[in-house]
Amino acid sequence: MGYYYYQIGLINFLDQSEGINNVMKMQLLFVIDSLDCAGAEKSLVTLLSLLDYSNYSVDLMLFGHGGVLEELVPKEVNILEPLKYTGFAALNLFDALKHTAGNFNFKLLSSRMKYSVGIRKKKYSNAQKARIYWQSVSNVIENNPKEYDIAISYAQGVPTFYVAEKVKAKRKFAWVNVSYRLDEFEKRFQEEYYKQFNKIVAVSDSTKEILLETFPEYSNKVEVIYDINNPVFISKMAELEGGYKDKIDGIRILTIGRLAQQKGYDIALETCKKLKENGIQFKWYALGKGPLKEEIKKFIIENNLSEHFILLGVKANPYPYIKNADLYVQTSKYEGFGLAIAEARMLNIPVVTTRFDAVYNQMVDGKNGLVVDMNAKAVYEGILKLIEDKYLKENIVQYLRFEKKGNVEEIEKFYKLIG
């Protein structure tokens, strides 16, 4: 019996020790829209994979669950249960009505309808959509019950509003990972939230510059930490099974990005059309999902591009696709950094990209790829140049093989920020 009680006491001691250990760790909260396969999401997963969990206890809050990158989140990270509203919003209309009737609580349904009606009136920018969402549903979103040492909104918009208004933390940091300009109305709405943050982190120098055009009053609290990318991880992922299933005569072109206006798919499709009209043997693949999917599919069908522009949807591991592409093409109209370009460079794939604001943070025109004007003619000419000029393409590949890969050292800037 004595040994039995000794064991129980030891177990209780270990449990208490673990509790004490958790208390001693710095308590962090990260908030992001979802973990679909996009730049900010991949950057966050990489950051989480590099953290020293002997020093940090980490919670992760998502507004959308089920993203393909969730399986890559380290096991030490506690993914919080969905908010009541986000769980309700994921229900189909019938189940939502049944839930409302069963609970005699019409607030969730009223908020959902308010947002649904508000968002249908016209085409809105991402900043406008985030504002309308928060104005519609914030009254039914519960506060986070825990108090953190540090709370981080890892994307602008809804995560930022949530951390500012619904989270208790000793310090709060807001990430801005797109280069976007706000009109006066959106600026006035957002500045009330940014006032509540200790620091604002931009993911590139140009993102910081554009942010300060809108919020010059925050110049003393804006810092730059680049999206973190780990070349060792990407190289290993590129060797796993997956990638293209079809056979092809000609070249493979790849674009990665949400099917949204920001990514310039109108430019990509017009470029694709020009390549076909001029007899180039190629297939152009796009990894991503988004609101323009049906519009893009319609263009593909109307212009007989079904064999030339292929929508692949979202893949948890895009790296075998990058590794086996001949060219990576980015037609973005704006980017905070351009993480997919960095990933193509790490796998030594020549890049043709439009001249968006942040492009020269990583591109050296004529050395690691080509930077061209933001129109289909220029993108077409850039692609054609790399197809026809074998010497130029080989020089670019050679440059890529020896240029610096990745930036895991950015984790030190993160530790300094939260230290």
Secondary structure, 3 states (H helix, E strand, C coil): CHHHHHHHHHHHHHHHHHHHHHHHCEEEEEEECCCCCCHHHHHHHHHHHHCCCCCEEEEEEECCCCCHHHHHCCCCCEECCCCHHHHHHCCCHHHHHHHHHHHCCCHHHHHHHHHHHHHCCCCCCHHHHHHHHHHHHHHHCCCCCCEEEEEEECCCCHHHHHHHHHCEEEEEEEEECCCCCCCHHHHHHHHHHHCCCCEEEECCHHHHHHHHHHCHHHHHHEEECCCCCCHHHHHHHHCCCCCCCCCCCCEEEEEECCCCHHHCHHHHHHHHHHHHHCCCCEEEEEECCCCCHHHHHHHHHHCCCCCCEEEEECCCCCHHHHHCCCEEEECCCCCCCCHHHHHHHHCCCCEEEECCCCHHHCCCECCCEEEECCCHHHHHHHHHHHHHCHHHHHHHHHHHHHCCCCCCCHHHHHHHHHC
